[in-house]
Amino acid sequence: MAKAKSKGTVEDFRASSTDQLGDQLSKLKKEQFNLRFQRANGQLEKTNRVRDVRKQIARIMTVMNEQRRKAG
């Protein structure tokens, strides 16, 4: 069975503009940095969040590359 994801699906990202994707990407990269910092200090409680953030970053970057190819 596939999991139903409430936010961060590829369809949602494809419907977003490039500026919105860039904003989401920068927020996720900041969150990723904070999660890495928490893990290094032993304060990370939601260890699965690291994986989720990394996958969302990859999805956004994939959609941004798709949009660039269509435009160019």
MARLO-448657 format. One line per field, with one value per residue (C-alpha): z, x, y. Coordinates in steps of 0.25 Angstrom, whole numbers, padded with zeros to 4 digits, always signed. Each point is the difference from the previous one (the first is absolute). Layout:
N
w: [Z, ...]
u: [X, ...]
v: [Y, ...]
end
This chain:
72
w: [+0000, -0003, +0011, -0002, +0002, +0004, -0005, -0008, -0012, -0014, -0005, +0010, -0004, -0015, +0003, +0007, -0006, -0001, +0011, +0009, -0002, +0003, +0013, +0004, -0004, +0009, +0012, -0002, -0001, +0013, +0007, -0005, +0006, +0013, +0000, -0003, +0012, +0009, -0004, +0003, +0014, +0003, +0001, -0012, +0004, -0014, -0007, -0012, -0003, -0005, -0011, -0003, -0002, -0009, -0009, -0001, -0004, -0011, -0005, +0000, -0008, -0010, -0003, -0001, -0010, -0008, +0000, -0005, -0011, -0005, +0000, -0007]
u: [+0000, +0005, +0000, -0009, +0009, -0007, +0011, +0012, -0006, +0006, -0013, +0000, +0014, -0004, -0011, +0009, +0007, +0016, +0000, -0008, +0008, +0013, -0006, -0004, +0013, +0008, -0009, +0002, +0015, +0000, -0008, +0010, +0011, -0007, -0003, +0014, +0005, -0010, +0004, +0015, -0004, -0009, -0012, -0008, -0013, -0006, +0010, -0009, -0001, +0014, -0004, -0013, +0007, +0011, -0011, -0008, +0012, +0003, -0014, +0000, +0013, -0005, -0012, +0008, +0009, -0012, -0005, +0013, +0001, -0014, +0003, +0014]
v: [+0000, +0014, +0010, +0013, +0012, +0013, +0009, +0000, -0008, +0001, +0005, +0011, +0004, +0000, +0009, +0010, +0011, +0001, +0010, -0008, -0012, +0008, +0005, -0014, -0005, +0010, -0003, -0015, +0002, +0008, -0010, -0011, +0008, +0001, -0015, -0003, +0009, -0006, -0014, +0003, +0006, -0013, +0009, -0006, -0006, -0002, -0008, -0003, +0015, +0000, -0010, +0007, +0014, -0006, -0006, +0012, +0008, -0010, +0001, +0015, +0000, -0010, +0008, +0013, -0007, -0005, +0014, +0005, -0010, +0004, +0015, -0002]
end
